[in-house]
Amino acid sequence: MAIQRPKGTKDHLPGTPGTPEIQAAAHAHIQHVAAQLLERAGAQFIATPIFEEAELVQRGVGGSTDIVRKEMFTVYYAGDHGGYVLRPEGTAPVVRAYLENGLKQLGSPLKLWTHGPMFRAENVQKGRLRQFHQVDYECLGSTDPLADAEAIALMWDIVTTLGLKGVSIQLGSIGDPEDRAAYNDYLRGLFTPRLAELSEDSKDRLSRNPMRILDSKSETDQAIIAELNVKPMLDFLGAEARDHFGAVQGHLQAWGVPFEIDPSIVRGLDYYRRTAWELHHAGIGAKSALGGGGRYDGLAQELGAKEEVPGIGWAFGIERILLAMADEGVPFPQGPSPALYLAALDGDYIPLAAALTRQARAVAGADFSYRKRGAGQAFKEADKKGATWAAVIGSNEAAQRQLTLKHLGSGEQVAVPFDELNTFLKENA
Ligand code: HAM
């Protein structure tokens, strides 16, 4: 049997009819819109390795998370395990790169963004892949609630600029570490008498990180949670975390960014404190998020920094945005189509077609045929490539140093001298 792509991965293809889920042009469009809006907000691009020391992920993402406990891809080379893993997310790598390269000198706060593939060995289902792509934004060096609100607003601006209408922001706070410790004590008190009934995963969570029980996928666990009438994390916020949360909401309201409060938000990574949120969309199922983020003021020190580097950021999953776009039927620009397509009627003129094409590329998209073509065939090819203008080159054109350009939409014909081709394309492409 022919070799197929690994389970839980996707090919993103050019020019494929049908659903945008696998269209490379839609994938590129999402990246492009995100890049533009993030760079307008002063975020600088950063790229980090696809594999990292396993310890970075263990310490960064956290030993109690499903990601570290069940979903790590370990890298082997020459039969050896070098202690590396494929990165499951972008935040710990970006913070590592910031610390390792002394990026504080670039100014504080520093806004960074990145994109690329992430890897988690998950149970594969709709929107849940083993290799997926994230766009990731991180703002390092500020504890100001303005940084939180700006991060959330940027995410909102990107999804709305893409044309998505059905997105909701679920906003919460998981407080400071001492607030969470109090909440975990409360949860332990509540769940310990029911220990025997909990799922195996949740039994384990009870000692490591009881909050994670609330996020359990087991129906029995969820029934127990409902029965116990568990108080939400928000009820346990200390004064500082409460003020911070109030200020974030105030900024978002002032900017007209809509959100709903999720009083018991649980994120799948351990580094969060205070603000945490997720973006949801009906088209991808209630259990999955389009994106999520939060504040992680303790992460730098967890990774070995001497002083605290506060941070706030988010990531969204490109494949999940594609599903949401497919669900809403949101249009997106197709891949490149040339303004000009040239073909030679005779083999002798192929070099001339090539030279004119290369000249035209200084101002517009242009392509040409490697083989001689009859006029009918040439225009058909041009049409298939989605070209705006097409022309053939034979002895007449070469002698007169002039092309007769045909507009493939209207059929209009225009005579354009070779040395005016670029000016013409600039104005009419
Ligand atoms: P996360 O919530 O784990 O956060 O992932 C962010 C987004 O990545 C998810 O909302 C989802 O769209 C996408 N995603 C995650 N896992 C999968 C998967 N298996 N298949 C498809 N898409 C997936 C983080 O990764 C944090 N680093 C976000 C962050 C940045 N927090 C602060 N800064």
Residues whose N, C-alpha, C, O or C-beta is under 5 A from the ligand:
A	BS01	HAM	E89 G90 T91 R120 E122 G127 R128 L129 F132 Y137 A289 L290 G291 G292 G293 G294 I312 G313 W314 A315 F316 G317 R320
